[in-house]
């Protein structure tokens, strides 16, 4: 069940003390339920994939700016960034397999 809220979507925080302790390259919201195969397919596309043309996408943001985020889905769900630090040139694992292996990018 999808619940409507009168406040904006908060990515990485519940508005209280719980916060995401990590990095995000991109974030998407879909209007339908996605199965494991879909999630795995997105993962295998890698960190630089473009999801903007996915079906039933409601919002899609690349986390590449430390003040604003532009909705790349075409739905104009743009937002502002608060309390985040932009991290550049970080070491990431290549997502070529899902056995917790990978090559450093």
Phi and psi in degrees as GROMACS dihedral restraints (atoms count N, CA, C in turn):
[ dihedral_restraints ]
;  ai    aj    ak    al  type     phi  dphi    fc
    3     4     5     6     1   -96.1    20    10
    4     5     6     7     1   129.1    20    10
    6     7     8     9     1  -103.7    20    10
    7     8     9    10     1   136.6    20    10
    9    10    11    12     1   -84.0    20    10
   10    11    12    13     1   140.3    20    10
   12    13    14    15     1  -122.2    20    10
   13    14    15    16     1   151.5    20    10
   15    16    17    18     1   -92.6    20    10
   16    17    18    19     1   -11.2    20    10
   18    19    20    21     1  -102.9    20    10
   19    20    21    22     1   165.3    20    10
   21    22    23    24     1   -71.0    20    10
   22    23    24    25     1   159.6    20    10
   24    25    26    27     1   -71.3    20    10
   25    26    27    28     1   131.6    20    10
   27    28    29    30     1  -109.5    20    10
   28    29    30    31     1   118.2    20    10
   30    31    32    33     1   -98.7    20    10
   31    32    33    34     1   118.8    20    10
   33    34    35    36     1    95.9    20    10
   34    35    36    37     1     2.3    20    10
   36    37    38    39     1  -155.4    20    10
   37    38    39    40     1   149.6    20    10
   39    40    41    42     1   -95.0    20    10
   40    41    42    43     1     8.2    20    10
   42    43    44    45     1    88.2    20    10
   43    44    45    46     1    -7.6    20    10
   45    46    47    48     1  -116.2    20    10
   46    47    48    49     1  -127.0    20    10
   48    49    50    51     1   -94.7    20    10
   49    50    51    52     1   -15.2    20    10
   51    52    53    54     1   -79.8    20    10
   52    53    54    55     1   122.7    20    10
   54    55    56    57     1  -133.4    20    10
   55    56    57    58     1   151.1    20    10
   57    58    59    60     1   -69.1    20    10
   58    59    60    61     1   126.5    20    10
   60    61    62    63     1  -107.0    20    10
   61    62    63    64     1    75.4    20    10
   63    64    65    66     1   179.7    20    10
   64    65    66    67     1  -164.7    20    10
   66    67    68    69     1  -120.6    20    10
   67    68    69    70     1   148.3    20    10
   69    70    71    72     1  -125.8    20    10
   70    71    72    73     1   132.7    20    10
   72    73    74    75     1   -91.2    20    10
   73    74    75    76     1   -35.6    20    10
   75    76    77    78     1  -158.2    20    10
   76    77    78    79     1   162.5    20    10
   78    79    80    81     1  -148.2    20    10
   79    80    81    82     1   137.6    20    10
   81    82    83    84     1  -136.2    20    10
   82    83    84    85     1   149.4    20    10
   84    85    86    87     1  -123.8    20    10
   85    86    87    88     1   131.9    20    10
   87    88    89    90     1  -114.6    20    10
   88    89    90    91     1   155.0    20    10
   90    91    92    93     1   -91.3    20    10
   91    92    93    94     1     5.2    20    10
   93    94    95    96     1  -137.4    20    10
   94    95    96    97     1   167.1    20    10
   96    97    98    99     1   -76.1    20    10
   97    98    99   100     1   133.8    20    10
   99   100   101   102     1  -107.9    20    10
  100   101   102   103     1   137.8    20    10
  102   103   104   105     1   -89.8    20    10
  103   104   105   106     1   175.2    20    10
  105   106   107   108     1   -58.5    20    10
  106   107   108   109     1   -40.2    20    10
  108   109   110   111     1   -61.6    20    10
  109   110   111   112     1   -39.5    20    10
  111   112   113   114     1   -65.4    20    10
  112   113   114   115     1   -47.5    20    10
  114   115   116   117     1   -60.6    20    10
  115   116   117   118     1   -42.8    20    10
  117   118   119   120     1   -63.4    20    10
  118   119   120   121     1   -40.4    20    10
  120   121   122   123     1   -61.9    20    10
  121   122   123   124     1   -43.2    20    10
  123   124   125   126     1   -63.2    20    10
  124   125   126   127     1   -44.3    20    10
  126   127   128   129     1   -58.3    20    10
  127   128   129   130     1   -44.3    20    10
  129   130   131   132     1   -70.1    20    10
  130   131   132   133     1   -16.5    20    10
  132   133   134   135     1   -69.3    20    10
  133   134   135   136     1   -21.8    20    10
  135   136   137   138     1    94.3    20    10
  136   137   138   139     1   173.6    20    10
  138   139   140   141     1   -69.0    20    10
  139   140   141   142     1   -24.5    20    10
  141   142   143   144     1  -101.1    20    10
  142   143   144   145     1    12.8    20    10
  144   145   146   147     1   -63.1    20    10
  145   146   147   148     1   154.5    20    10
  147   148   149   150     1  -111.2    20    10
  148   149   150   151     1   114.1    20    10
  150   151   152   153     1   -98.9    20    10
  151   152   153   154     1     2.3    20    10
  153   154   155   156     1   -60.1    20    10
  154   155   156   157     1   -23.6    20    10
  156   157   158   159     1   -97.4    20    10
  157   158   159   160     1     7.6    20    10
  159   160   161   162     1   -60.6    20    10
  160   161   162   163     1   147.2    20    10
  162   163   164   165     1   -73.7    20    10
  163   164   165   166     1   147.8    20    10
  165   166   167   168     1    60.6    20    10
  166   167   168   169     1    29.6    20    10
  168   169   170   171     1   -87.2    20    10
  169   170   171   172     1   129.3    20    10
  171   172   173   174     1   -98.2    20    10
  172   173   174   175     1   -31.1    20    10
  174   175   176   177     1  -157.7    20    10
  175   176   177   178     1   142.0    20    10
  177   178   179   180     1  -149.0    20    10
  178   179   180   181     1   122.4    20    10
  180   181   182   183     1  -130.9    20    10
  181   182   183   184     1   131.9    20    10
  183   184   185   186     1   -91.9    20    10
  184   185   186   187     1   127.4    20    10
  186   187   188   189     1   -86.1    20    10
  187   188   189   190     1    71.0    20    10
  189   190   191   192     1  -122.2    20    10
  190   191   192   193     1    21.3    20    10
  192   193   194   195     1  -145.3    20    10
  193   194   195   196     1   140.5    20    10
  195   196   197   198     1   -95.8    20    10
  196   197   198   199     1    10.8    20    10
  198   199   200   201     1  -131.0    20    10
  199   200   201   202     1   -33.9    20    10
  201   202   203   204     1  -139.5    20    10
  202   203   204   205     1   157.5    20    10
  204   205   206   207     1  -130.4    20    10
  205   206   207   208     1   134.5    20    10
  207   208   209   210     1  -102.5    20    10
  208   209   210   211     1   132.3    20    10
  210   211   212   213     1   -73.9    20    10
  211   212   213   214     1   113.1    20    10
  213   214   215   216     1   -88.1    20    10
  214   215   216   217     1     3.2    20    10
  216   217   218   219     1   -80.0    20    10
  217   218   219   220     1   -13.8    20    10
  219   220   221   222     1    91.0    20    10
  220   221   222   223     1     2.9    20    10
  222   223   224   225     1   -96.2    20    10
  223   224   225   226     1     3.8    20    10
  225   226   227   228     1    59.0    20    10
  226   227   228   229     1    33.9    20    10
  228   229   230   231     1   -89.8    20    10
  229   230   231   232     1    58.5    20    10
  231   232   233   234     1   -74.4    20    10
  232   233   234   235     1   157.8    20    10
  234   235   236   237     1  -149.4    20    10
  235   236   237   238     1   178.9    20    10
  237   238   239   240     1  -116.4    20    10
  238   239   240   241     1   153.4    20    10
  240   241   242   243     1  -102.7    20    10
  241   242   243   244     1   135.3    20    10
  243   244   245   246     1  -136.8    20    10
  244   245   246   247     1   125.1    20    10
  246   247   248   249     1    76.6    20    10
  247   248   249   250     1    15.7    20    10
  249   250   251   252     1  -107.1    20    10
  250   251   252   253     1   157.4    20    10
  252   253   254   255     1  -118.6    20    10
  253   254   255   256     1   125.0    20    10
  255   256   257   258     1   -73.8    20    10
  256   257   258   259     1   126.7    20    10
  258   259   260   261     1  -111.8    20    10
  259   260   261   262     1   123.6    20    10
  261   262   263   264     1  -116.1    20    10
  262   263   264   265     1   153.7    20    10
  264   265   266   267     1    57.4    20    10
  265   266   267   268     1    39.7    20    10
  267   268   269   270     1   -83.1    20    10
  268   269   270   271     1   157.5    20    10
  270   271   272   273     1   -85.8    20    10
  271   272   273   274     1   128.3    20    10
  273   274   275   276     1  -130.0    20    10
  274   275   276   277     1   158.4    20    10
  276   277   278   279     1   -90.2    20    10
  277   278   279   280     1   137.8    20    10
  279   280   281   282     1   -67.4    20    10
  280   281   282   283     1   134.3    20    10
  282   283   284   285     1   -93.3    20    10
  283   284   285   286     1    48.0    20    10
  285   286   287   288     1   -80.6    20    10
  286   287   288   289     1   -18.9    20    10
  288   289   290   291     1  -146.1    20    10
  289   290   291   292     1   166.7    20    10
  291   292   293   294     1  -114.2    20    10
  292   293   294   295     1    30.1    20    10
  294   295   296   297     1  -103.8    20    10
  295   296   297   298     1    28.2    20    10
  297   298   299   300     1    59.9    20    10
  298   299   300   301     1    31.4    20    10
  300   301   302   303     1  -115.3    20    10
  301   302   303   304     1   171.5    20    10
  303   304   305   306     1   162.2    20    10
  304   305   306   307     1   165.6    20    10
  306   307   308   309     1  -100.1    20    10
  307   308   309   310     1   144.1    20    10
  309   310   311   312     1   -68.7    20    10
  310   311   312   313     1   133.7    20    10
